[in-house]
Amino acid sequence: MKISKYHWLLFRFGFLLVGIALLFNCSSDEPEVEEEIIVTTSSRTFNLGSHSLTGFSSNNRGLTVIYEAGLGGDASVWGPVLSEVGKQNRGLAYNRGGYATSEAGPDPRNLQRLADELHAVKMAIAGTEKVVLVGHSWGGAIIRVYALAYPEHVHGLVFVDSSHELQLRLTQTEEDDIVSNYAGLPGAAREASQLIEGVEYLETLADLPDIPVTVITNGDSNSAWAGYHRSLGRSISSANFKQVYVTSGHNIQVNEPDVVAEAINDLIDRL
């Protein structure tokens, strides 16, 4: 049978459509390449009137997460966590008075003053919006005091092996030894001189508000330490309270930053 020029063109056009369809089908089976998110940080300075504090913040997106280091630690300990969480949410790690490049603040360097200075920093970077607070060790005590003093400013809390009054009971000699050990770190030494008073103050605190709270504990779930941490959720509903256990040491944000970042992101997902 003789094929007309018209039919031949239709045949070629149909073949072309099949080829295009096959091409698209093949390309759709290829795995999508996830776009890499580059997290940048910028230096920050906060003038509190009596003194200035320094730190660094991550990309300006999503919720604001503020990090409080433990006794003797500065903003740098949060670097890997800040970068990971910063892919979706803004973070701020800052140096308390007398740490790194921050100026020494007025005495006494007790929990109430540290919580008030945290509030000044929080207002400078986030205004009246609610934030997520992350605190390691003594930093955990600071964010606990803050959450009770300024509950309307807090979305949720992540405690990273936080200090607790049932564990941190010191004699004056023991406190003096800690102060001496921090002789080269004036900010830490001045905070350490308030540890006994700080523990006594923690014992007077009310329970935390019923907001999302995650506690990361270094140790076994059956340990006394885990029980102290569990008590932080005493008045918090089961839907809002979560406890995570690790065995990598006290400085979890340094030893297992991915665990801390995951806990923060998980808490944000629960808001």
BALOBA-1460 file (C-alpha; in Angstrom, 3 decimals):
// residues 271
<rec num="1" residu="m" x="0.000" y="0.000" z="0.000"/>
<rec num="2" residu="k" x="1.308" y="3.393" z="-0.930"/>
<rec num="3" residu="i" x="1.646" y="5.831" z="2.005"/>
<rec num="4" residu="s" x="0.712" y="9.378" z="1.206"/>
<rec num="5" residu="k" x="2.873" y="12.267" z="2.209"/>
<rec num="6" residu="y" x="0.095" y="13.341" z="4.609"/>
<rec num="7" residu="h" x="0.032" y="9.957" z="6.403"/>
<rec num="8" residu="w" x="3.808" y="9.877" z="6.541"/>
<rec num="9" residu="l" x="3.865" y="13.230" z="8.336"/>
<rec num="10" residu="l" x="1.253" y="12.000" z="10.829"/>
<rec num="11" residu="f" x="3.364" y="8.894" z="11.465"/>
<rec num="12" residu="r" x="6.488" y="10.958" z="12.100"/>
<rec num="13" residu="f" x="4.604" y="13.352" z="14.385"/>
<rec num="14" residu="g" x="3.179" y="10.451" z="16.433"/>
<rec num="15" residu="f" x="6.651" y="8.932" z="16.768"/>
<rec num="16" residu="l" x="7.950" y="12.252" z="18.012"/>
<rec num="17" residu="l" x="5.219" y="12.452" z="20.673"/>
<rec num="18" residu="v" x="6.038" y="8.945" z="21.913"/>
<rec num="19" residu="g" x="9.700" y="9.891" z="22.155"/>
<rec num="20" residu="i" x="8.912" y="12.993" z="24.158"/>
<rec num="21" residu="a" x="6.657" y="10.993" z="26.495"/>
<rec num="22" residu="l" x="9.400" y="8.421" z="27.058"/>
<rec num="23" residu="l" x="11.886" y="11.162" z="27.739"/>
<rec num="24" residu="f" x="9.686" y="12.725" z="30.415"/>
<rec num="25" residu="n" x="8.950" y="9.347" z="31.987"/>
<rec num="26" residu="c" x="12.638" y="8.562" z="32.233"/>
<rec num="27" residu="s" x="13.488" y="11.926" z="33.736"/>
<rec num="28" residu="s" x="10.712" y="11.655" z="36.365"/>
<rec num="29" residu="d" x="12.233" y="8.428" z="37.675"/>
<rec num="30" residu="e" x="15.494" y="10.156" z="38.505"/>
<rec num="31" residu="p" x="15.893" y="11.129" z="42.175"/>
<rec num="32" residu="e" x="15.392" y="14.798" z="42.912"/>
<rec num="33" residu="v" x="18.504" y="16.608" z="44.052"/>
<rec num="34" residu="e" x="17.823" y="18.389" z="47.337"/>
<rec num="35" residu="e" x="18.834" y="22.014" z="47.200"/>
<rec num="36" residu="e" x="21.672" y="22.742" z="49.617"/>
<rec num="37" residu="i" x="20.803" y="25.358" z="52.213"/>
<rec num="38" residu="i" x="23.702" y="27.632" z="53.046"/>
<rec num="39" residu="v" x="23.564" y="28.907" z="56.616"/>
<rec num="40" residu="t" x="25.438" y="32.140" z="57.221"/>
<rec num="41" residu="t" x="26.139" y="33.809" z="60.550"/>
<rec num="42" residu="s" x="26.682" y="37.433" z="61.428"/>
<rec num="43" residu="s" x="28.197" y="39.089" z="64.485"/>
<rec num="44" residu="r" x="25.844" y="40.850" z="66.865"/>
<rec num="45" residu="t" x="26.345" y="43.393" z="69.646"/>
<rec num="46" residu="f" x="23.692" y="44.206" z="72.243"/>
<rec num="47" residu="n" x="23.999" y="47.368" z="74.337"/>
<rec num="48" residu="l" x="22.323" y="46.770" z="77.681"/>
<rec num="49" residu="g" x="23.175" y="50.195" z="79.036"/>
<rec num="50" residu="s" x="25.426" y="48.958" z="81.833"/>
<rec num="51" residu="h" x="27.477" y="46.816" z="79.430"/>
<rec num="52" residu="s" x="27.490" y="45.319" z="75.936"/>
<rec num="53" residu="l" x="27.130" y="41.667" z="75.010"/>
<rec num="54" residu="t" x="28.328" y="40.023" z="71.809"/>
<rec num="55" residu="g" x="27.253" y="36.964" z="69.867"/>
<rec num="56" residu="f" x="26.355" y="35.698" z="66.441"/>
<rec num="57" residu="s" x="23.088" y="34.898" z="64.707"/>
<rec num="58" residu="s" x="22.142" y="32.617" z="61.823"/>
<rec num="59" residu="n" x="19.915" y="33.209" z="58.796"/>
<rec num="60" residu="n" x="16.878" y="35.406" z="59.285"/>
<rec num="61" residu="r" x="14.052" y="32.904" z="58.742"/>
<rec num="62" residu="g" x="11.373" y="31.092" z="60.738"/>
<rec num="63" residu="l" x="11.194" y="31.195" z="64.530"/>
<rec num="64" residu="t" x="13.946" y="32.618" z="66.711"/>
<rec num="65" residu="v" x="15.945" y="30.163" z="68.838"/>
<rec num="66" residu="i" x="18.204" y="31.613" z="71.551"/>
<rec num="67" residu="y" x="21.009" y="29.535" z="73.064"/>
<rec num="68" residu="e" x="22.358" y="29.785" z="76.635"/>
<rec num="69" residu="a" x="25.702" y="28.105" z="77.292"/>
<rec num="70" residu="g" x="26.644" y="26.470" z="80.569"/>
<rec num="71" residu="l" x="29.011" y="27.814" z="83.222"/>
<rec num="72" residu="g" x="32.367" y="28.507" z="81.556"/>
<rec num="73" residu="g" x="31.029" y="28.112" z="78.010"/>
<rec num="74" residu="d" x="30.662" y="30.880" z="75.450"/>
<rec num="75" residu="a" x="28.622" y="31.241" z="72.260"/>
<rec num="76" residu="s" x="31.065" y="29.160" z="70.199"/>
<rec num="77" residu="v" x="29.934" y="25.871" z="71.802"/>
<rec num="78" residu="w" x="26.675" y="26.118" z="69.837"/>
<rec num="79" residu="g" x="28.264" y="26.444" z="66.362"/>
<rec num="80" residu="p" x="27.247" y="23.088" z="64.798"/>
<rec num="81" residu="v" x="23.767" y="23.163" z="66.379"/>
<rec num="82" residu="l" x="23.194" y="26.753" z="65.276"/>
<rec num="83" residu="s" x="24.148" y="25.850" z="61.702"/>
<rec num="84" residu="e" x="21.843" y="22.830" z="61.516"/>
<rec num="85" residu="v" x="18.800" y="24.453" z="63.119"/>
<rec num="86" residu="g" x="19.516" y="27.590" z="61.097"/>
<rec num="87" residu="k" x="18.511" y="25.814" z="57.893"/>
<rec num="88" residu="q" x="14.906" y="26.468" z="58.852"/>
<rec num="89" residu="n" x="14.930" y="28.852" z="61.820"/>
<rec num="90" residu="r" x="16.949" y="31.829" z="62.981"/>
<rec num="91" residu="g" x="19.279" y="31.298" z="65.920"/>
<rec num="92" residu="l" x="21.222" y="33.491" z="68.309"/>
<rec num="93" residu="a" x="24.111" y="32.347" z="70.497"/>
<rec num="94" residu="y" x="25.510" y="35.099" z="72.698"/>
<rec num="95" residu="n" x="28.222" y="35.576" z="75.296"/>
<rec num="96" residu="r" x="27.061" y="36.482" z="78.779"/>
<rec num="97" residu="g" x="28.804" y="39.269" z="80.669"/>
<rec num="98" residu="g" x="32.551" y="38.662" z="81.077"/>
<rec num="99" residu="y" x="32.674" y="35.846" z="78.490"/>
<rec num="100" residu="a" x="34.686" y="36.080" z="75.264"/>
<rec num="101" residu="t" x="34.285" y="39.626" z="73.893"/>
<rec num="102" residu="s" x="31.292" y="40.612" z="76.060"/>
<rec num="103" residu="e" x="31.862" y="43.283" z="78.665"/>
<rec num="104" residu="a" x="31.602" y="42.414" z="82.336"/>
<rec num="105" residu="g" x="28.178" y="43.175" z="83.741"/>
<rec num="106" residu="p" x="27.158" y="44.461" z="87.171"/>
<rec num="107" residu="d" x="27.178" y="42.201" z="90.219"/>
<rec num="108" residu="p" x="25.769" y="39.969" z="91.480"/>
<rec num="109" residu="r" x="25.823" y="37.614" z="88.493"/>
<rec num="110" residu="n" x="22.888" y="35.621" z="89.842"/>
<rec num="111" residu="l" x="20.126" y="33.800" z="87.995"/>
<rec num="112" residu="q" x="17.665" y="36.659" z="88.234"/>
<rec num="113" residu="r" x="20.100" y="39.132" z="86.673"/>
<rec num="114" residu="l" x="21.162" y="36.663" z="83.968"/>
<rec num="115" residu="a" x="17.515" y="36.014" z="83.066"/>
<rec num="116" residu="d" x="16.851" y="39.766" z="82.863"/>
<rec num="117" residu="e" x="19.874" y="40.238" z="80.586"/>
<rec num="118" residu="l" x="18.633" y="37.370" z="78.421"/>
<rec num="119" residu="h" x="15.340" y="39.244" z="78.154"/>
<rec num="120" residu="a" x="17.115" y="42.408" z="77.017"/>
<rec num="121" residu="v" x="18.920" y="40.419" z="74.318"/>
<rec num="122" residu="k" x="15.697" y="38.663" z="73.324"/>
<rec num="123" residu="m" x="13.827" y="41.945" z="72.936"/>
<rec num="124" residu="a" x="16.647" y="43.370" z="70.821"/>
<rec num="125" residu="i" x="16.619" y="40.497" z="68.328"/>
<rec num="126" residu="a" x="12.994" y="39.331" z="68.382"/>
<rec num="127" residu="g" x="10.893" y="42.063" z="69.956"/>
<rec num="128" residu="t" x="7.660" y="40.781" z="71.458"/>
<rec num="129" residu="e" x="7.501" y="37.609" z="69.356"/>
<rec num="130" residu="k" x="7.773" y="34.333" z="71.228"/>
<rec num="131" residu="v" x="11.059" y="32.425" z="71.029"/>
<rec num="132" residu="v" x="12.422" y="28.952" z="71.708"/>
<rec num="133" residu="l" x="15.105" y="28.845" z="74.413"/>
<rec num="134" residu="v" x="17.860" y="26.228" z="74.592"/>
<rec num="135" residu="g" x="20.013" y="25.971" z="77.704"/>
<rec num="136" residu="h" x="22.956" y="23.729" z="78.584"/>
<rec num="137" residu="s" x="23.876" y="22.993" z="82.210"/>
<rec num="138" residu="w" x="23.705" y="26.298" z="84.172"/>
<rec num="139" residu="g" x="22.230" y="27.827" z="81.020"/>
<rec num="140" residu="g" x="19.297" y="25.471" z="81.582"/>
<rec num="141" residu="a" x="18.735" y="27.056" z="84.987"/>
<rec num="142" residu="i" x="18.784" y="30.495" z="83.357"/>
<rec num="143" residu="i" x="16.117" y="29.666" z="80.761"/>
<rec num="144" residu="r" x="14.005" y="28.016" z="83.459"/>
<rec num="145" residu="v" x="14.024" y="31.226" z="85.503"/>
<rec num="146" residu="y" x="13.308" y="33.218" z="82.337"/>
<rec num="147" residu="a" x="10.313" y="31.064" z="81.353"/>
<rec num="148" residu="l" x="8.684" y="31.757" z="84.708"/>
<rec num="149" residu="a" x="9.540" y="35.463" z="84.733"/>
<rec num="150" residu="y" x="8.534" y="36.086" z="81.096"/>
<rec num="151" residu="p" x="6.124" y="33.276" z="80.115"/>
<rec num="152" residu="e" x="4.435" y="35.361" z="77.411"/>
<rec num="153" residu="h" x="7.742" y="35.484" z="75.489"/>
<rec num="154" residu="v" x="8.430" y="31.745" z="75.312"/>
<rec num="155" residu="h" x="7.194" y="29.187" z="72.757"/>
<rec num="156" residu="g" x="9.111" y="26.227" z="74.194"/>
<rec num="157" residu="l" x="12.227" y="25.086" z="76.065"/>
<rec num="158" residu="v" x="15.018" y="22.615" z="75.346"/>
<rec num="159" residu="f" x="17.146" y="21.650" z="78.361"/>
<rec num="160" residu="v" x="20.514" y="20.129" z="77.444"/>
<rec num="161" residu="d" x="21.701" y="18.176" z="80.527"/>
<rec num="162" residu="s" x="20.481" y="21.061" z="82.634"/>
<rec num="163" residu="s" x="21.669" y="21.815" z="86.163"/>
<rec num="164" residu="h" x="19.150" y="20.902" z="88.857"/>
<rec num="165" residu="e" x="18.834" y="21.933" z="92.493"/>
<rec num="166" residu="l" x="18.477" y="18.344" z="93.731"/>
<rec num="167" residu="q" x="21.893" y="17.508" z="92.288"/>
<rec num="168" residu="l" x="23.865" y="20.724" z="92.603"/>
<rec num="169" residu="r" x="24.124" y="21.045" z="96.387"/>
<rec num="170" residu="l" x="27.444" y="22.636" z="97.334"/>
<rec num="171" residu="t" x="29.312" y="23.563" z="100.473"/>
<rec num="172" residu="q" x="31.028" y="26.935" z="100.588"/>
<rec num="173" residu="t" x="34.388" y="25.187" z="100.197"/>
<rec num="174" residu="e" x="33.172" y="23.399" z="97.059"/>
<rec num="175" residu="e" x="31.859" y="26.635" z="95.587"/>
<rec num="176" residu="d" x="35.153" y="28.388" z="96.359"/>
<rec num="177" residu="d" x="37.023" y="25.608" z="94.550"/>
<rec num="178" residu="i" x="34.841" y="26.062" z="91.454"/>
<rec num="179" residu="v" x="35.423" y="29.825" z="91.530"/>
<rec num="180" residu="s" x="39.163" y="29.186" z="91.776"/>
<rec num="181" residu="n" x="39.057" y="26.800" z="88.817"/>
<rec num="182" residu="y" x="37.531" y="29.579" z="86.700"/>
<rec num="183" residu="a" x="40.110" y="32.187" z="87.747"/>
<rec num="184" residu="g" x="41.084" y="32.714" z="84.094"/>
<rec num="185" residu="l" x="37.458" y="33.233" z="83.026"/>
<rec num="186" residu="p" x="36.140" y="36.256" z="84.924"/>
<rec num="187" residu="g" x="32.547" y="35.893" z="83.744"/>
<rec num="188" residu="a" x="32.370" y="32.267" z="84.816"/>
<rec num="189" residu="a" x="34.110" y="32.928" z="88.141"/>
<rec num="190" residu="r" x="31.610" y="35.635" z="89.048"/>
<rec num="191" residu="e" x="28.689" y="33.377" z="88.126"/>
<rec num="192" residu="a" x="30.217" y="30.486" z="90.078"/>
<rec num="193" residu="s" x="30.336" y="32.654" z="93.205"/>
<rec num="194" residu="q" x="26.513" y="32.661" z="93.058"/>
<rec num="195" residu="l" x="25.979" y="28.908" z="92.723"/>
<rec num="196" residu="i" x="24.842" y="28.253" z="96.299"/>
<rec num="197" residu="e" x="22.413" y="31.186" z="96.198"/>
<rec num="198" residu="g" x="21.311" y="30.068" z="92.737"/>
<rec num="199" residu="v" x="20.432" y="26.570" z="93.917"/>
<rec num="200" residu="e" x="18.497" y="28.014" z="96.839"/>
<rec num="201" residu="y" x="16.586" y="30.224" z="94.401"/>
<rec num="202" residu="l" x="15.786" y="27.290" z="92.095"/>
<rec num="203" residu="e" x="14.220" y="25.500" z="95.078"/>
<rec num="204" residu="t" x="11.680" y="28.328" z="95.405"/>
<rec num="205" residu="l" x="10.535" y="28.261" z="91.775"/>
<rec num="206" residu="a" x="7.049" y="27.277" z="90.691"/>
<rec num="207" residu="d" x="6.516" y="24.538" z="88.116"/>
<rec num="208" residu="l" x="7.089" y="25.371" z="84.474"/>
<rec num="209" residu="p" x="4.114" y="26.448" z="82.348"/>
<rec num="210" residu="d" x="2.461" y="23.821" z="80.153"/>
<rec num="211" residu="i" x="4.382" y="24.551" z="76.961"/>
<rec num="212" residu="p" x="6.469" y="22.221" z="74.752"/>
<rec num="213" residu="v" x="9.546" y="21.156" z="76.730"/>
<rec num="214" residu="t" x="12.284" y="18.701" z="75.775"/>
<rec num="215" residu="v" x="14.943" y="17.539" z="78.212"/>
<rec num="216" residu="i" x="18.092" y="15.847" z="76.921"/>
<rec num="217" residu="t" x="19.686" y="13.792" z="79.684"/>
<rec num="218" residu="n" x="23.155" y="12.299" z="79.730"/>
<rec num="219" residu="g" x="22.593" y="8.966" z="81.406"/>
<rec num="220" residu="d" x="20.296" y="6.029" z="81.890"/>
<rec num="221" residu="s" x="16.550" y="6.571" z="82.140"/>
<rec num="222" residu="n" x="16.529" y="4.871" z="85.557"/>
<rec num="223" residu="s" x="19.219" y="7.089" z="87.083"/>
<rec num="224" residu="a" x="18.569" y="9.670" z="89.790"/>
<rec num="225" residu="w" x="19.849" y="12.333" z="87.374"/>
<rec num="226" residu="a" x="17.173" y="11.348" z="84.844"/>
<rec num="227" residu="g" x="14.583" y="11.566" z="87.600"/>
<rec num="228" residu="y" x="15.656" y="15.095" z="88.506"/>
<rec num="229" residu="h" x="15.277" y="16.101" z="84.864"/>
<rec num="230" residu="r" x="11.927" y="14.345" z="84.637"/>
<rec num="231" residu="s" x="10.660" y="16.505" z="87.478"/>
<rec num="232" residu="l" x="10.986" y="19.551" z="85.193"/>
<rec num="233" residu="g" x="7.875" y="18.241" z="83.445"/>
<rec num="234" residu="r" x="5.876" y="17.835" z="86.637"/>
<rec num="235" residu="s" x="3.093" y="20.227" z="85.592"/>
<rec num="236" residu="i" x="3.453" y="19.736" z="81.838"/>
<rec num="237" residu="s" x="1.054" y="17.581" z="79.833"/>
<rec num="238" residu="s" x="2.376" y="14.372" z="78.302"/>
<rec num="239" residu="a" x="1.809" y="15.820" z="74.828"/>
<rec num="240" residu="n" x="4.152" y="18.709" z="75.610"/>
<rec num="241" residu="f" x="6.912" y="16.975" z="77.580"/>
<rec num="242" residu="k" x="9.617" y="14.825" z="76.031"/>
<rec num="243" residu="q" x="12.829" y="13.364" z="77.455"/>
<rec num="244" residu="v" x="15.752" y="12.105" z="75.365"/>
<rec num="245" residu="y" x="18.635" y="10.010" z="76.738"/>
<rec num="246" residu="v" x="22.246" y="9.962" z="75.533"/>
<rec num="247" residu="t" x="25.517" y="8.588" z="76.899"/>
<rec num="248" residu="s" x="28.050" y="10.892" z="75.262"/>
<rec num="249" residu="g" x="28.944" y="13.065" z="78.251"/>
<rec num="250" residu="h" x="27.744" y="16.313" z="79.763"/>
<rec num="251" residu="n" x="28.617" y="18.553" z="76.782"/>
<rec num="252" residu="i" x="26.035" y="16.999" z="74.477"/>
<rec num="253" residu="q" x="25.871" y="20.015" z="72.151"/>
<rec num="254" residu="v" x="29.581" y="19.447" z="71.387"/>
<rec num="255" residu="n" x="29.683" y="15.640" z="71.458"/>
<rec num="256" residu="e" x="26.373" y="15.000" z="69.673"/>
<rec num="257" residu="p" x="25.222" y="18.251" z="68.047"/>
<rec num="258" residu="d" x="22.890" y="16.352" z="65.698"/>
<rec num="259" residu="v" x="20.916" y="15.036" z="68.680"/>
<rec num="260" residu="v" x="20.462" y="18.532" z="70.066"/>
<rec num="261" residu="a" x="19.541" y="19.982" z="66.664"/>
<rec num="262" residu="e" x="17.014" y="17.199" z="66.093"/>
<rec num="263" residu="a" x="15.440" y="17.826" z="69.502"/>
<rec num="264" residu="i" x="15.092" y="21.545" z="68.746"/>
<rec num="265" residu="n" x="13.589" y="20.951" z="65.316"/>
<rec num="266" residu="d" x="11.233" y="18.338" z="66.746"/>
<rec num="267" residu="l" x="10.032" y="20.758" z="69.420"/>
<rec num="268" residu="i" x="9.432" y="23.453" z="66.793"/>
<rec num="269" residu="d" x="7.399" y="20.949" z="64.773"/>
<rec num="270" residu="r" x="5.238" y="20.396" z="67.873"/>
<rec num="271" residu="l" x="4.368" y="24.083" z="68.290"/>
